[in-house]
């Protein structure tokens, strides 16, 4: 063999060894990076699981809070509905008693008012059971209108309390 052939053979051998070494190095790097990527993927998945669990816990807490608020509102609504029906029942009973003259609506008169021209005696007689000052009985129709006005007022007060309870329950 000539020295040139030996040199060419040696060069080819060196090239083959270098290619083999590069391939082996490439394979080792691939294994190493695969390990690192797998580790990072595992950490990433762990982080995603933790974030998902935290989001689910927060959603459950918000849902529980909403449910508690809904229950509070339902209880308040039931209470205010009962108050409203009781007030309406009492007002209807009072209107019925006024209509049948079972109850009479009267007003207290000012005894010092000389302009009224009322001839109701200043002191109660022995016949009556009224122990207050002078009183005048109202016409039943006027009494009915006064009762209707107070009924509207009672309904408005109950509705206002219901609105205030709703705002208190909903507002943080």
Protein Blocks (a to p, Z undefined) as FASTA:
>chain_A
ZZklmmmmmmmmmmmmmmmmmmmmmmmmmmmmmmmmmmmmmmmmmmmmmmmmmmmmmmmm
mmmmmmmmmmmmmmmmmmmmmmmmmmmmmmmmmmmmmmnomaccdddddfklmklopabd
fbdcfkbmcfbdcdddddfklmmmmmmmmmmmmmmmmmmmmmmmmmmmmpZZ
